[in-house]
Amino acid sequence: MLPRAWLCWACLLLLATPTQPCPKGCDCFIREVFCSDEELAAIPLDIPPHANGIIFVETSFTVVGARAFSGSPNLTKVVFLNTQVCHFGPDAFGGLPGLRDLEITGGAFSNLSTDIFSNLTSLGKLTLNFNMLEALPEGLFQHMDALESLQLQGNRLQMLPGRLFQPLRCLKTLNLAQNLLAQLPEELGLEGLVKLYLGSNNLTALHPALFQNLSMLELLSLSRNLLTTLPQGIFDTNYNLFNLALHSNPWQCDCHLAYLFGWLHQYSDQFFNSQTYCAGPAYLKGQVVPALREEQLVCPVTQGHLGFQVPGPEDRDPGGGWDLTMEEKATWGRCIYSTPEGTVVLACDEARCRWLNVQLSPRQGSASPGLTFNATQEWDLKSSCGSVRVTVSIEALAGKP
């Protein structure tokens, strides 16, 4: 038994031992080369031919020259993690016909030339996370016909060329989170996209056609931006979209949010956006958006108009105004009355008042202590329709305080 057991261990050692010397400053395993020596001056020329992956971690060389890996055509995976590389030559990864996975994360470079990724027709995953990228040239992703995952998280991108992603016909995942994006192209043109991450940017508005024809989209993150509303019909062609992250935006919960509110109630899980709050108007601040009632989504009137703005299927065409003119008042006859600080709001039509929102203590620690039991309080509410007085009494019933 002992000689046979020794023979098995010997065979395993032979399999694990590289058939030729490992590059200086690197460690070689069966199929991967791991380089982490700070004194490594350049891409090694003697990468073992049997290796299909090479990983550089915290190396100090700064340049990857043209066709730097052409002597190792069997590589399918190349990774740079927290290296000092700041310049890539033209066709830097040329000569790697089978390259499927390329990652450059934690680098010190701020721009890339159009020809850096030339001829990477087999690349399936490209990761450029947490670098210092400030802009991307429009032709950067030309000929990447097989790319399915593009990760651009944690850079400094402020805008994107309009046709940047159009060559990526097979792309399924696009991650643009944690950048400085203030605007996006009018249309992405990624019909096969399944997951899109746009969180933690500076987006204040989205074009109505941005997600047009993304019928395969299942997950969309818009969290941690500066969005106050979304355009009417923006999700009308996203038939598979059910996971929509909206939290940490300053949502203005008025009539302009009616489309999003209706979409959430029809297509999204009620708990998925339980941390999505209204930032305004004042009387709805802090309220959970999906928990609102549709009749609460009203807009204040503007000078020269009467009534108030309220969502409904019989309202304006998409893109039309919500304000009510003098002629329309006879048809609508609705008004919204409120105190100046918005703590008491009353919505009425010609025949009756429909809902009342009363916030007795506006803020924690406020000078207003609220309303005690067996007490009454009055408020004078105003709107362009006139003034009304609201009286609220709280009476404690015997045995049921």
C-alpha positions as CSV (number, residue, x, y, z in Angstrom):
1,M,0.0,0.0,0.0
2,L,2.8,2.4,0.9
3,P,4.6,2.4,-2.6
4,R,1.2,2.8,-4.3
5,A,0.2,5.8,-2.1
6,W,3.6,7.4,-2.7
7,L,3.2,6.9,-6.5
8,C,-0.1,8.8,-6.3
9,W,1.4,11.8,-4.5
10,A,4.3,11.8,-7.0
11,C,1.9,12.0,-9.9
12,L,0.0,14.9,-8.2
13,L,3.3,16.8,-7.7
14,L,4.3,16.3,-11.3
15,L,0.9,17.7,-12.4
16,A,1.3,20.8,-10.2
17,T,4.9,21.5,-11.1
18,P,5.3,23.7,-14.2
19,T,7.1,22.2,-17.1
20,Q,9.3,25.3,-17.6
21,P,10.7,27.9,-15.2
22,C,8.3,30.5,-13.8
23,P,8.9,34.2,-14.7
24,K,10.9,36.1,-12.1
25,G,8.7,37.8,-9.5
26,C,5.8,35.5,-10.2
27,D,4.4,32.2,-8.8
28,C,3.1,29.6,-11.3
29,F,0.4,27.1,-10.7
30,I,-1.1,24.5,-13.0
31,R,-2.9,26.9,-15.3
32,E,-2.4,30.4,-13.8
33,V,0.6,32.8,-13.2
34,F,0.4,35.1,-10.2
35,C,2.7,38.1,-10.2
36,S,3.0,40.4,-7.2
37,D,6.6,41.4,-7.0
38,E,6.9,45.2,-6.8
39,E,10.3,45.0,-8.6
40,L,8.7,43.4,-11.7
41,A,9.7,45.9,-14.5
42,A,7.4,44.8,-17.3
43,I,5.1,42.1,-18.6
44,P,7.1,38.9,-18.5
45,L,8.2,37.5,-21.8
46,D,8.6,34.0,-20.5
47,I,5.0,33.2,-19.5
48,P,4.6,29.4,-19.6
49,P,2.8,28.3,-22.8
50,H,0.4,26.0,-20.8
51,A,-0.9,29.0,-18.7
52,N,-4.3,30.3,-19.6
53,G,-4.5,33.1,-17.0
54,I,-2.2,35.7,-15.5
55,I,-2.9,38.0,-12.6
56,F,-0.8,41.1,-11.6
57,V,-1.3,42.4,-8.0
58,E,0.2,45.7,-6.8
59,T,3.1,45.6,-9.3
60,S,5.0,48.9,-10.0
61,F,5.5,48.9,-13.7
62,T,3.5,51.7,-15.4
63,V,3.3,50.8,-19.1
64,V,1.7,47.9,-21.0
65,G,3.1,48.2,-24.5
66,A,1.6,47.3,-27.9
67,R,0.8,43.5,-28.2
68,A,2.5,42.9,-24.8
69,F,1.1,39.4,-24.5
70,S,1.6,38.3,-28.1
71,G,4.1,35.6,-27.0
72,S,1.4,33.9,-24.9
73,P,-1.5,33.3,-27.3
74,N,-3.2,30.7,-25.0
75,L,-4.2,33.2,-22.4
76,T,-7.9,33.5,-21.8
77,K,-7.8,35.6,-18.6
78,V,-5.7,38.7,-17.8
79,V,-6.1,40.6,-14.6
80,F,-4.5,43.8,-13.1
81,L,-5.4,44.6,-9.5
82,N,-4.2,47.8,-7.8
83,T,-1.2,48.1,-10.1
84,Q,0.7,51.3,-11.1
85,V,-0.1,50.9,-14.8
86,C,-1.1,54.3,-16.3
87,H,-0.6,53.8,-20.0
88,F,-1.6,51.2,-22.5
89,G,-0.1,51.0,-25.9
90,P,-2.2,50.5,-29.1
91,D,-3.6,47.0,-29.4
92,A,-2.1,46.3,-26.0
93,F,-3.9,42.9,-25.8
94,G,-3.4,42.0,-29.4
95,G,-2.3,38.4,-30.2
96,L,-4.8,36.9,-27.7
97,P,-7.5,35.4,-29.9
98,G,-9.0,33.4,-27.1
99,L,-9.1,36.2,-24.4
100,R,-12.4,35.9,-22.6
101,D,-11.9,37.8,-19.3
102,L,-10.0,41.1,-19.0
103,E,-10.0,43.0,-15.7
104,I,-8.1,46.2,-14.9
105,T,-9.2,47.4,-11.4
106,G,-7.7,50.0,-9.0
107,G,-5.5,51.6,-11.7
108,A,-4.1,55.1,-11.9
109,F,-5.1,55.9,-15.5
110,S,-7.7,58.5,-16.4
111,N,-8.2,57.9,-20.1
112,L,-8.0,55.2,-22.8
113,S,-7.2,55.4,-26.5
114,T,-9.7,54.0,-29.0
115,D,-7.4,51.3,-30.2
116,I,-6.4,49.7,-26.9
117,F,-8.9,46.9,-27.2
118,S,-8.6,46.2,-30.9
119,N,-9.5,42.8,-32.2
120,L,-10.8,41.4,-28.9
121,T,-13.6,39.6,-30.7
122,S,-13.8,36.7,-28.1
123,L,-13.9,38.9,-25.0
124,G,-16.9,38.0,-22.9
125,K,-16.2,40.1,-19.7
126,L,-14.5,43.4,-19.4
127,T,-14.0,44.9,-15.9
128,L,-12.6,48.5,-15.5
129,N,-13.7,49.2,-11.9
130,F,-12.4,51.8,-9.5
131,N,-9.9,53.4,-11.8
132,M,-9.7,57.2,-12.5
133,L,-11.4,57.2,-15.9
134,E,-12.9,60.6,-16.7
135,A,-14.1,60.0,-20.3
136,L,-14.4,57.2,-22.8
137,P,-13.9,57.5,-26.6
138,E,-16.9,56.6,-28.7
139,G,-15.1,53.8,-30.6
140,L,-13.6,52.1,-27.5
141,F,-15.8,49.0,-27.8
142,Q,-15.7,48.4,-31.5
143,H,-15.6,44.8,-32.6
144,M,-16.5,43.4,-29.2
145,D,-19.2,41.2,-30.6
146,A,-19.1,38.6,-27.8
147,L,-19.0,41.0,-24.8
148,E,-21.7,40.1,-22.2
149,S,-20.5,41.9,-19.1
150,L,-19.1,45.5,-18.9
151,Q,-18.1,46.8,-15.5
152,L,-17.3,50.5,-15.2
153,Q,-18.1,51.0,-11.5
154,G,-16.3,53.5,-9.3
155,N,-14.7,55.8,-11.9
156,R,-15.0,59.6,-12.5
157,L,-17.2,59.5,-15.7
158,Q,-19.3,62.6,-16.1
159,M,-20.9,61.9,-19.5
160,L,-20.9,59.2,-22.2
161,P,-20.8,59.4,-26.0
162,G,-24.2,58.8,-27.6
163,R,-23.1,55.7,-29.6
164,L,-20.6,54.3,-27.1
165,F,-22.5,51.0,-26.4
166,Q,-24.1,50.4,-29.8
167,P,-21.4,47.8,-31.0
168,L,-22.2,45.6,-27.9
169,R,-25.0,43.6,-29.4
170,C,-24.6,40.7,-26.9
171,L,-24.2,42.8,-23.7
172,K,-26.3,41.5,-20.8
173,T,-24.8,43.4,-17.8
174,L,-23.7,47.0,-17.7
175,N,-22.5,48.6,-14.4
176,L,-22.0,52.3,-14.3
177,A,-22.5,52.8,-10.6
178,Q,-20.5,55.1,-8.4
179,N,-19.4,57.6,-11.1
180,L,-20.2,61.3,-11.6
181,L,-22.7,60.9,-14.4
182,A,-25.0,63.9,-14.6
183,Q,-26.7,62.8,-17.8
184,L,-27.0,59.8,-20.1
185,P,-27.4,59.3,-23.8
186,E,-31.0,59.6,-25.1
187,E,-31.0,55.9,-25.9
188,L,-28.7,53.0,-24.9
189,G,-29.5,50.7,-27.9
190,L,-28.7,47.5,-25.9
191,E,-31.7,45.3,-26.8
192,G,-30.3,42.2,-25.0
193,L,-29.4,44.0,-21.7
194,V,-30.7,42.2,-18.6
195,K,-29.0,44.1,-15.7
196,L,-28.3,47.9,-15.6
197,Y,-26.7,49.6,-12.6
198,L,-26.8,53.4,-12.5
199,G,-26.8,53.9,-8.8
200,S,-24.6,56.5,-6.9
201,N,-24.3,59.0,-9.7
202,N,-25.5,62.7,-10.1
203,L,-28.5,62.0,-12.4
204,T,-31.2,64.6,-12.1
205,A,-33.4,63.6,-15.1
206,L,-33.7,60.8,-17.6
207,H,-34.7,61.0,-21.3
208,P,-38.1,59.3,-22.0
209,A,-36.5,57.0,-24.6
210,L,-33.5,56.0,-22.5
211,F,-34.8,52.4,-21.8
212,Q,-36.7,52.1,-25.1
213,N,-36.7,48.6,-26.6
214,L,-34.8,47.1,-23.6
215,S,-37.4,44.4,-23.5
216,M,-35.1,41.9,-21.8
217,L,-34.2,44.2,-18.9
218,E,-34.9,42.5,-15.5
219,L,-33.0,44.6,-13.0
220,L,-32.4,48.4,-12.9
221,S,-30.8,50.4,-10.2
222,L,-31.4,54.1,-10.0
223,S,-30.7,54.5,-6.3
224,R,-28.5,57.3,-4.8
225,N,-29.0,59.9,-7.5
226,L,-30.7,63.3,-7.6
227,L,-33.9,62.2,-9.3
228,T,-37.1,64.0,-8.4
229,T,-39.4,62.3,-10.9
230,L,-39.4,60.1,-14.0
231,P,-40.9,60.8,-17.5
232,Q,-44.3,59.4,-18.5
233,G,-44.0,56.1,-20.2
234,I,-40.3,55.5,-19.5
235,F,-40.8,51.8,-18.7
236,D,-43.5,51.1,-21.2
237,T,-41.3,48.7,-23.3
238,N,-39.5,47.0,-20.4
239,Y,-41.8,44.0,-20.1
240,N,-39.5,41.9,-17.9
241,L,-38.5,44.7,-15.5
242,F,-39.6,43.8,-11.9
243,N,-36.5,44.7,-9.9
244,L,-36.3,48.5,-9.8
245,A,-34.2,50.2,-7.1
246,L,-35.2,53.8,-6.4
247,H,-34.1,54.6,-2.8
248,S,-32.0,57.6,-1.8
249,N,-33.4,60.0,-4.4
250,P,-35.2,63.3,-3.5
251,W,-38.5,62.2,-5.0
252,Q,-41.0,65.0,-5.4
253,C,-44.3,63.2,-4.6
254,D,-46.7,65.3,-6.6
255,C,-48.8,64.8,-9.8
256,H,-45.7,64.3,-11.9
257,L,-44.8,61.1,-10.1
258,A,-48.2,59.5,-10.9
259,Y,-46.8,57.4,-13.8
260,L,-44.0,55.9,-11.6
261,F,-46.4,55.4,-8.7
262,G,-48.8,53.5,-10.9
263,W,-46.0,51.4,-12.4
264,L,-44.7,50.4,-9.0
265,H,-48.1,49.2,-7.9
266,Q,-48.7,47.2,-11.0
267,Y,-45.3,45.6,-11.6
268,S,-43.0,45.9,-8.6
269,D,-42.9,44.0,-5.3
270,Q,-44.4,46.2,-2.6
271,F,-41.4,45.6,-0.3
272,F,-38.7,46.2,-2.9
273,N,-38.8,50.0,-2.5
274,S,-39.9,50.1,1.2
275,Q,-36.9,52.5,1.8
276,T,-37.9,54.9,-1.0
277,Y,-39.1,58.1,0.6
278,C,-40.7,61.4,-0.5
279,A,-38.5,64.5,-0.2
280,G,-41.4,66.8,-0.9
281,P,-43.8,68.4,-0.8
282,A,-43.5,69.2,2.9
283,Y,-46.7,67.4,4.0
284,L,-45.5,64.1,2.4
285,K,-41.8,64.4,3.3
286,G,-40.6,61.1,4.8
287,Q,-43.5,59.1,3.5
288,V,-42.8,55.8,1.7
289,V,-43.5,56.3,-2.0
290,P,-45.3,52.9,-2.7
291,A,-47.4,53.3,0.5
292,L,-49.0,56.6,-0.8
293,R,-52.5,56.9,-2.1
294,E,-52.9,58.1,-5.7
295,E,-55.1,61.0,-4.7
296,Q,-52.2,62.4,-2.6
297,L,-50.1,63.0,-5.7
298,V,-51.2,66.5,-6.4
299,C,-49.4,69.7,-7.6
300,P,-49.8,73.2,-6.3
301,V,-51.2,75.8,-8.7
302,T,-49.2,78.4,-10.5
303,Q,-50.0,82.1,-10.7
304,G,-52.9,82.7,-13.1
305,H,-54.4,79.2,-12.7
306,L,-57.1,77.9,-10.5
307,G,-57.6,74.5,-8.9
308,F,-54.8,72.0,-8.3
309,Q,-53.0,69.3,-10.3
310,V,-54.1,65.7,-9.8
311,P,-53.3,62.5,-11.7
312,G,-55.8,60.4,-13.4
313,P,-56.5,58.5,-16.6
314,E,-58.5,61.3,-18.0
315,D,-55.8,63.8,-17.6
316,R,-53.4,65.2,-20.1
317,D,-51.6,63.5,-22.9
318,P,-48.0,62.4,-21.9
319,G,-45.8,65.5,-21.8
320,G,-48.8,67.9,-21.4
321,G,-49.1,70.4,-18.6
322,W,-51.1,69.7,-15.4
323,D,-52.2,73.2,-14.4
324,L,-55.9,74.0,-14.7
325,T,-57.0,77.1,-16.6
326,M,-60.0,79.2,-15.9
327,E,-62.0,77.4,-18.6
328,E,-61.2,74.0,-17.2
329,K,-62.2,74.9,-13.6
330,A,-65.9,74.4,-14.5
331,T,-65.1,70.8,-15.5
332,W,-62.7,70.0,-12.7
333,G,-63.6,72.3,-9.9
334,R,-60.9,70.9,-7.6
335,C,-58.8,72.8,-5.1
336,I,-56.0,72.0,-2.7
337,Y,-55.9,74.1,0.5
338,S,-52.9,74.1,2.9
339,T,-51.2,76.0,5.7
340,P,-48.1,77.9,4.6
341,E,-45.8,75.2,6.0
342,G,-47.8,72.4,4.4
343,T,-48.6,70.6,7.7
344,V,-52.4,70.5,7.0
345,V,-53.6,69.9,3.5
346,L,-57.2,69.5,2.3
347,A,-58.3,68.5,-1.3
348,C,-61.8,69.3,-2.4
349,D,-63.9,69.3,-5.6
350,E,-67.1,71.3,-6.2
351,A,-69.3,68.9,-4.3
352,R,-67.2,67.7,-1.4
353,C,-63.7,67.4,0.2
354,R,-62.0,64.2,-0.7
355,W,-59.0,63.9,1.7
356,L,-57.3,65.6,4.6
357,N,-53.7,65.3,5.7
358,V,-52.9,66.6,9.2
359,Q,-49.4,66.5,10.7
360,L,-49.8,67.5,14.3
361,S,-46.1,67.7,15.2
362,P,-44.1,68.6,12.1
363,R,-40.7,67.5,13.4
364,Q,-39.1,65.7,16.2
365,G,-38.2,68.2,18.9
366,S,-40.4,70.9,17.3
367,A,-41.9,73.6,19.4
368,S,-45.4,72.2,18.5
369,P,-46.2,69.5,21.1
370,G,-49.0,68.0,19.1
371,L,-52.7,67.8,20.1
372,T,-53.6,66.4,23.5
373,F,-56.7,64.3,24.2
374,N,-60.0,66.1,24.6
375,A,-58.6,69.2,22.8
376,T,-59.5,71.1,19.6
377,Q,-57.4,72.9,17.2
378,E,-58.2,75.1,14.2
379,W,-56.3,76.0,11.0
380,D,-57.0,78.5,8.3
381,L,-56.1,77.0,4.9
382,K,-55.7,78.9,1.7
383,S,-55.5,78.2,-2.0
384,S,-56.2,80.2,-5.2
385,C,-59.8,79.0,-4.8
386,G,-60.2,80.8,-1.5
387,S,-59.9,80.0,2.2
388,V,-61.4,77.3,4.4
389,R,-61.2,76.6,8.1
390,V,-60.4,73.1,9.4
391,T,-61.2,72.1,13.0
392,V,-59.9,68.9,14.5
393,S,-61.0,67.5,17.8
394,I,-59.6,64.5,19.6
395,E,-61.9,63.0,22.2
396,A,-60.7,60.1,24.5
397,L,-63.4,57.5,24.9
398,A,-63.9,55.9,28.3
399,G,-61.5,53.0,28.8
400,K,-59.9,53.5,25.4
401,P,-57.4,56.4,25.6
